[in-house]
Amino acid sequence: MVAAAAILVLATMFAAYGVYDYRATLAAGRESAEQIADQTALAAEGTLEATTQLLRSIALLVRSPVRHEAHDPAAVRAALLDLQAHTPYAMDLLIVSPDGRITDWTGAGAPPDIRDREYYTYHARTPTSDLYVGPPLLSKVHTGKWFFAVSEGLRDERGALTSVIVVIVDVGILQSRLGGLTVVKGSTRALMSPDGRIYARMPDHALHVGKQVSRQKELVALTPANPSFVLDSTSQLDQQRRIIAFHRLSDYPLIAVATIATQDLLGPWQQRLIIVCALWALLSGAIIVLAWRARAISHAQIKEANLDGLTGIPNRRSIMALASRLERGERSDRELSLLMIDIDHFKSINDQFGHLAGDDVIRLVAHLLQREVRSSDNVGRYGGEEFLVLMPGANAEGAHRVAEKLRLAVAEKLTEPKPITVSIGVASRSDRDRSLADTLARADAALYRAKALGRNRVVVADEAVSVIAP
């Protein structure tokens, strides 16, 4: 019971540690995802802030007196190329007329028709000068390249649209910025629009750029007052269970997203759990072994305390304890008999053949008695050369028959180092006995009577019954 309780306590402790470690691992994963999302947002904001500064420089160029008084396309192009040279991620710089024609740009040859592009149509239909960040698109000019446009509508004092200035940003700059962030195993970083369109994602950027994921519920929940949150969900891109952190950029309509695969996050925890389980099994095994050894030692000690060291049968304390249990447990109307047995002339055996020979005789008699009694009887060494046999359920007549059987067996089978005989006193519990001690006293008295009558005989207490060896 103690070992089982100890194992249960250990199991409870280790289980509590496993749950605590699991929750701590998930909490650390959520914190890591938030940090990666914050880093992603900062990287994107740095790029967009530089792009905004570039738009301001283009706006100064558009509003300069030189361009208005004597428009020199070559000079404007040179100025735009100079600005582009300081901003490598700018694929093209555009100045667009109110009707949607590119009047100046950094590209070569005839400019493309961009009247259907959102970065122009937004300003044409919106009477404000808001900054516009467009979705990721495939370039019409730079084949196979993805870009997004950052544009601004310039208006006169009456609010009429005079120009749209545009920076065509190579999406690769975002890919590069995200790729340079510190990451953890199983994590992803991405930038997307509020409607779920992906600008950049690391890893596997080329596989996912331009895709749209359905995260409307989560993305709409991001507001200036609540710019970030974390959830545990299944990724729509790789179908893995992930911790997903969202962070809304403060000045631009983009959302930074960081994820960590739950499987990768919990991998170290699972390894620690295996170690903890192995440790629990090891400690439990040690407890079981120690408990088994302690029990074996206890049993050995009990056995040693209850058995006679010479004969291996119950000693006096043990046989008397058994007698007390029989007295308490037996019904008062059920018969119980006792045999007191003494080896005849034992002192002469010791004197003539030595104490070792005497010990051998005691052992032989004890083992013979055990073999010859009934299966329900109990034999114990009462002291010296005396033995006590407890016979539950036996009356005086039955006990007498068994006693005679024992006397004859000893006389017939034990002849070394000289013929051995025993005297036996028999007593059965009677109404006159106040306790088993009275019955035992009568058996002892019958034994002394048998010895007084010449030994090698059986005497039943309170009766003139004796059997003399032929």
ZIDAWO-V177012 format. One record per residue. N is the residue number from 0. RES is the residue in three letters. PHI is phi in whole degrees, 0 to 359 (NA if undefined). PSI is psi in whole degrees, -180 to 180 (999 if undefined). D_LAST is the distance of its C-alpha to the last C-alpha in Angstrom with 1 decimal. Layout:
BEGIN
n = (N;N)
res = (RES;RES)
phi = (PHI;PHI)
psi = (PSI;PSI)
d_last = (D_LAST;D_LAST)
END
This chain:
BEGIN
n = (0;1;2;3;4;5;6;7;8;9;10;11;12;13;14;15;16;17;18;19;20;21;22;23;24;25;26;27;28;29;30;31;32;33;34;35;36;37;38;39;40;41;42;43;44;45;46;47;48;49;50;51;52;53;54;55;56;57;58;59;60;61;62;63;64;65;66;67;68;69;70;71;72;73;74;75;76;77;78;79;80;81;82;83;84;85;86;87;88;89;90;91;92;93;94;95;96;97;98;99;100;101;102;103;104;105;106;107;108;109;110;111;112;113;114;115;116;117;118;119;120;121;122;123;124;125;126;127;128;129;130;131;132;133;134;135;136;137;138;139;140;141;142;143;144;145;146;147;148;149;150;151;152;153;154;155;156;157;158;159;160;161;162;163;164;165;166;167;168;169;170;171;172;173;174;175;176;177;178;179;180;181;182;183;184;185;186;187;188;189;190;191;192;193;194;195;196;197;198;199;200;201;202;203;204;205;206;207;208;209;210;211;212;213;214;215;216;217;218;219;220;221;222;223;224;225;226;227;228;229;230;231;232;233;234;235;236;237;238;239;240;241;242;243;244;245;246;247;248;249;250;251;252;253;254;255;256;257;258;259;260;261;262;263;264;265;266;267;268;269;270;271;272;273;274;275;276;277;278;279;280;281;282;283;284;285;286;287;288;289;290;291;292;293;294;295;296;297;298;299;300;301;302;303;304;305;306;307;308;309;310;311;312;313;314;315;316;317;318;319;320;321;322;323;324;325;326;327;328;329;330;331;332;333;334;335;336;337;338;339;340;341;342;343;344;345;346;347;348;349;350;351;352;353;354;355;356;357;358;359;360;361;362;363;364;365;366;367;368;369;370;371;372;373;374;375;376;377;378;379;380;381;382;383;384;385;386;387;388;389;390;391;392;393;394;395;396;397;398;399;400;401;402;403;404;405;406;407;408;409;410;411;412;413;414;415;416;417;418;419;420;421;422;423;424;425;426;427;428;429;430;431;432;433;434;435;436;437;438;439;440;441;442;443;444;445;446;447;448;449;450;451;452;453;454;455;456;457;458;459;460;461;462;463;464;465;466;467;468;469)
res = (MET;VAL;ALA;ALA;ALA;ALA;ILE;LEU;VAL;LEU;ALA;THR;MET;PHE;ALA;ALA;TYR;GLY;VAL;TYR;ASP;TYR;ARG;ALA;THR;LEU;ALA;ALA;GLY;ARG;GLU;SER;ALA;GLU;GLN;ILE;ALA;ASP;GLN;THR;ALA;LEU;ALA;ALA;GLU;GLY;THR;LEU;GLU;ALA;THR;THR;GLN;LEU;LEU;ARG;SER;ILE;ALA;LEU;LEU;VAL;ARG;SER;PRO;VAL;ARG;HIS;GLU;ALA;HIS;ASP;PRO;ALA;ALA;VAL;ARG;ALA;ALA;LEU;LEU;ASP;LEU;GLN;ALA;HIS;THR;PRO;TYR;ALA;MET;ASP;LEU;LEU;ILE;VAL;SER;PRO;ASP;GLY;ARG;ILE;THR;ASP;TRP;THR;GLY;ALA;GLY;ALA;PRO;PRO;ASP;ILE;ARG;ASP;ARG;GLU;TYR;TYR;THR;TYR;HIS;ALA;ARG;THR;PRO;THR;SER;ASP;LEU;TYR;VAL;GLY;PRO;PRO;LEU;LEU;SER;LYS;VAL;HIS;THR;GLY;LYS;TRP;PHE;PHE;ALA;VAL;SER;GLU;GLY;LEU;ARG;ASP;GLU;ARG;GLY;ALA;LEU;THR;SER;VAL;ILE;VAL;VAL;ILE;VAL;ASP;VAL;GLY;ILE;LEU;GLN;SER;ARG;LEU;GLY;GLY;LEU;THR;VAL;VAL;LYS;GLY;SER;THR;ARG;ALA;LEU;MET;SER;PRO;ASP;GLY;ARG;ILE;TYR;ALA;ARG;MET;PRO;ASP;HIS;ALA;LEU;HIS;VAL;GLY;LYS;GLN;VAL;SER;ARG;GLN;LYS;GLU;LEU;VAL;ALA;LEU;THR;PRO;ALA;ASN;PRO;SER;PHE;VAL;LEU;ASP;SER;THR;SER;GLN;LEU;ASP;GLN;GLN;ARG;ARG;ILE;ILE;ALA;PHE;HIS;ARG;LEU;SER;ASP;TYR;PRO;LEU;ILE;ALA;VAL;ALA;THR;ILE;ALA;THR;GLN;ASP;LEU;LEU;GLY;PRO;TRP;GLN;GLN;ARG;LEU;ILE;ILE;VAL;CYS;ALA;LEU;TRP;ALA;LEU;LEU;SER;GLY;ALA;ILE;ILE;VAL;LEU;ALA;TRP;ARG;ALA;ARG;ALA;ILE;SER;HIS;ALA;GLN;ILE;LYS;GLU;ALA;ASN;LEU;ASP;GLY;LEU;THR;GLY;ILE;PRO;ASN;ARG;ARG;SER;ILE;MET;ALA;LEU;ALA;SER;ARG;LEU;GLU;ARG;GLY;GLU;ARG;SER;ASP;ARG;GLU;LEU;SER;LEU;LEU;MET;ILE;ASP;ILE;ASP;HIS;PHE;LYS;SER;ILE;ASN;ASP;GLN;PHE;GLY;HIS;LEU;ALA;GLY;ASP;ASP;VAL;ILE;ARG;LEU;VAL;ALA;HIS;LEU;LEU;GLN;ARG;GLU;VAL;ARG;SER;SER;ASP;ASN;VAL;GLY;ARG;TYR;GLY;GLY;GLU;GLU;PHE;LEU;VAL;LEU;MET;PRO;GLY;ALA;ASN;ALA;GLU;GLY;ALA;HIS;ARG;VAL;ALA;GLU;LYS;LEU;ARG;LEU;ALA;VAL;ALA;GLU;LYS;LEU;THR;GLU;PRO;LYS;PRO;ILE;THR;VAL;SER;ILE;GLY;VAL;ALA;SER;ARG;SER;ASP;ARG;ASP;ARG;SER;LEU;ALA;ASP;THR;LEU;ALA;ARG;ALA;ASP;ALA;ALA;LEU;TYR;ARG;ALA;LYS;ALA;LEU;GLY;ARG;ASN;ARG;VAL;VAL;VAL;ALA;ASP;GLU;ALA;VAL;SER;VAL;ILE;ALA;PRO)
phi = (NA;296;297;298;296;296;295;295;297;299;299;296;296;292;296;297;296;299;294;299;295;298;294;295;295;295;297;295;295;296;295;296;298;297;295;294;297;297;297;297;297;296;297;292;296;298;294;290;294;296;294;297;297;295;299;296;294;294;299;298;294;296;273;292;300;300;292;280;281;216;292;247;306;294;292;295;299;298;294;295;296;295;295;295;298;272;226;300;279;278;292;207;242;234;239;244;284;301;268;95;265;283;270;217;198;265;282;258;79;290;289;285;275;242;293;264;283;296;292;263;298;301;285;293;257;248;281;225;251;297;287;241;246;275;285;290;223;278;288;279;259;263;303;81;258;264;215;223;258;243;225;215;267;263;229;275;294;271;89;282;290;252;201;239;255;224;248;271;263;292;301;302;295;291;301;295;296;291;293;271;280;289;231;243;301;80;262;228;230;208;239;216;278;300;266;92;276;272;273;206;211;235;278;62;301;299;284;242;301;87;289;236;252;268;235;302;298;288;290;294;290;281;225;304;282;226;280;206;196;231;218;250;208;266;292;280;268;237;63;270;285;221;272;240;248;248;219;278;296;289;243;223;279;230;232;271;232;232;228;227;296;300;298;291;296;273;305;299;296;296;296;296;296;298;297;297;296;296;296;298;297;296;294;297;299;297;296;297;297;297;295;296;295;297;293;297;296;298;297;296;293;296;297;296;287;261;253;288;295;276;256;81;263;307;278;298;299;291;291;287;296;296;298;295;294;296;296;285;272;287;294;296;269;268;282;212;236;234;241;256;239;227;285;287;52;294;299;293;295;299;292;275;245;98;291;295;295;298;297;298;297;299;297;297;296;300;292;294;300;298;287;268;285;291;294;273;273;231;250;220;275;277;154;56;258;256;229;237;243;264;233;294;82;257;272;298;294;295;296;298;297;296;299;295;299;294;299;293;298;295;295;277;257;251;237;240;284;206;303;252;227;227;249;227;253;244;217;247;299;230;295;284;283;284;204;295;298;293;296;296;296;290;295;294;295;295;297;296;294;297;290;291;278;121;70;52;202;246;234;265;301;67;227;267;258;211;238;255;299;293)
psi = (-42;-43;-44;-41;-41;-42;-40;-41;-44;-44;-42;-44;-47;-36;-42;-41;-42;-43;-45;-46;-38;-48;-40;-38;-44;-40;-42;-37;-41;-42;-41;-42;-41;-42;-42;-40;-40;-44;-41;-43;-42;-41;-43;-41;-36;-43;-45;-34;-42;-37;-39;-41;-37;-40;-39;-38;-40;-39;-40;-40;-43;-38;-2;145;-32;-44;-34;-38;-39;86;114;99;-38;-41;-40;-42;-42;-40;-41;-42;-35;-42;-40;-36;-29;-2;84;-28;-4;107;-41;152;132;144;121;139;166;-26;7;12;139;115;-33;143;171;-4;171;146;-164;134;152;165;118;19;-16;-4;139;-30;-16;-50;-30;-46;-30;-32;-7;115;48;173;30;150;138;131;115;169;164;133;157;134;142;-21;-47;93;130;0;142;145;167;149;140;120;163;138;127;135;154;-174;-20;-3;5;142;125;-35;157;123;139;136;119;109;127;120;-23;-27;-38;-39;-44;-44;-43;-35;-22;1;152;130;168;162;135;11;157;155;141;157;134;163;167;-21;10;11;133;124;-45;148;133;132;-175;44;-50;-28;-26;-14;135;-14;160;128;151;88;34;-43;-45;-43;-36;-28;-15;122;167;-34;-24;75;-6;154;168;142;165;115;175;129;137;-11;-42;3;19;150;126;154;124;125;132;140;117;128;142;-36;2;150;56;158;127;135;132;139;153;126;127;-36;-45;-37;-41;-5;-54;-37;-41;-38;-43;-37;-40;-42;-43;-44;-41;-40;-42;-44;-41;-47;-40;-42;-42;-41;-43;-44;-46;-41;-40;-43;-42;-40;-41;-42;-42;-44;-40;-41;-41;-43;-44;-37;-28;-16;148;129;-27;-44;-22;3;167;138;-177;-45;-42;-45;-33;-35;-40;-39;-41;-40;-39;-40;-40;-36;-30;144;148;-25;-1;139;150;128;154;144;124;121;136;135;127;140;39;-35;-37;-31;-46;-43;-38;-38;-7;163;-29;-41;-38;-41;-40;-41;-43;-44;-45;-43;-44;-47;-36;-42;-42;-37;-32;-20;170;161;-24;-7;159;130;134;154;118;-27;139;-121;20;145;151;132;125;129;82;138;2;133;-177;-40;-45;-41;-38;-42;-44;-42;-42;-38;-42;-43;-45;-40;-42;-46;-35;-33;-21;102;1;143;-5;164;130;136;164;154;142;131;133;134;138;145;133;172;-23;-20;122;-26;176;-24;-36;-41;-42;-40;-38;-37;-39;-39;-38;-36;-46;-33;-40;-40;-36;-29;1;3;177;52;168;132;130;130;140;13;156;42;125;150;126;138;141;999)
d_last = (58.6;60.4;61.0;62.3;64.6;65.8;66.6;68.4;70.4;71.4;72.3;74.4;76.1;76.9;78.1;80.4;81.7;82.3;84.2;86.2;86.9;88.0;90.4;91.7;92.3;94.3;96.2;97.1;98.1;100.4;101.9;102.5;104.1;106.4;107.4;108.2;110.2;112.1;112.8;114.0;116.3;117.8;118.4;120.2;122.2;123.4;124.7;126.3;127.8;129.5;130.7;132.2;134.0;135.3;136.6;138.5;140.2;141.2;142.5;144.6;146.0;146.8;148.6;150.5;154.4;154.6;152.6;154.6;158.1;157.9;154.8;154.1;151.1;150.7;150.6;148.1;145.9;146.0;145.0;142.1;141.0;141.1;138.8;136.5;136.3;134.7;132.2;130.5;128.4;131.5;132.1;135.5;137.7;139.8;142.8;143.3;146.3;146.1;146.4;143.4;145.2;144.0;147.0;145.5;142.2;140.6;140.0;142.2;144.5;145.0;142.6;140.2;140.7;138.4;139.8;136.5;134.4;132.8;133.8;137.4;137.1;135.1;138.1;140.6;139.1;137.8;140.6;138.7;138.4;134.6;132.7;131.2;128.1;127.9;124.9;123.9;126.2;126.9;130.1;133.2;134.6;131.6;129.8;126.0;126.0;124.8;126.7;127.1;130.4;131.1;134.5;136.9;139.9;143.0;145.4;148.9;149.9;150.2;146.6;147.7;145.6;147.4;144.8;141.1;139.6;136.5;134.0;132.0;128.7;126.6;123.1;121.9;122.6;119.9;117.6;118.2;117.8;114.5;113.2;113.7;111.5;108.2;105.5;101.8;99.7;100.1;103.2;106.6;110.0;112.8;116.1;117.0;119.6;118.9;118.8;116.1;118.2;116.8;119.2;116.8;113.0;111.0;109.2;110.6;114.0;115.8;113.3;113.8;117.3;119.3;116.4;116.0;112.7;112.1;111.3;113.9;111.7;110.6;114.0;115.9;113.6;115.0;117.8;119.5;117.5;114.3;114.9;111.3;107.9;104.7;102.5;99.6;100.8;100.9;103.7;106.2;107.0;103.6;101.3;99.1;97.7;99.7;100.5;104.3;106.6;110.2;113.0;116.6;119.3;121.3;124.9;124.5;123.2;120.3;116.5;114.2;110.8;107.7;104.3;101.0;98.5;95.3;93.2;94.7;94.5;90.8;89.9;89.1;87.3;85.1;84.3;83.5;81.3;79.4;78.8;77.7;75.3;74.0;73.6;71.8;69.5;68.8;68.2;66.1;64.0;63.7;62.6;60.0;58.7;58.6;57.0;54.4;53.7;53.6;51.2;49.0;49.2;48.4;45.4;44.2;44.8;43.0;40.1;40.1;40.3;37.5;35.0;32.9;34.6;31.5;29.3;32.0;30.3;32.0;32.3;32.1;35.7;35.3;32.1;33.6;36.8;35.1;33.3;36.8;38.3;35.6;36.3;40.1;39.9;37.4;38.8;38.0;36.7;34.4;30.7;29.2;25.8;24.6;21.3;21.3;19.0;18.8;17.6;15.7;17.8;20.4;23.3;21.9;22.0;25.6;26.5;25.1;25.9;28.6;29.1;29.7;26.3;25.0;27.2;25.8;22.2;23.5;25.4;22.5;20.3;23.4;24.2;20.8;20.8;24.3;23.5;20.6;22.2;24.9;28.4;29.6;27.2;28.1;26.1;27.8;27.3;27.7;28.2;26.9;23.3;23.0;23.3;24.6;24.2;27.0;26.4;29.8;29.9;26.2;25.5;22.6;20.8;21.5;20.6;17.2;16.5;17.8;15.8;12.5;14.0;15.0;11.8;10.2;13.6;13.8;10.6;11.8;15.4;16.2;15.9;19.5;20.9;17.4;13.9;14.2;12.1;13.7;14.0;15.8;18.4;19.9;23.5;26.0;29.7;31.2;34.7;34.2;33.8;37.2;36.0;33.2;33.0;31.9;29.1;28.1;28.2;25.9;23.3;23.7;23.4;20.1;18.9;20.0;18.3;14.9;15.8;17.1;14.0;12.2;11.9;9.5;9.9;12.7;15.5;18.5;21.7;23.5;20.7;18.2;15.5;12.3;8.9;6.2;3.7;0.0)
END
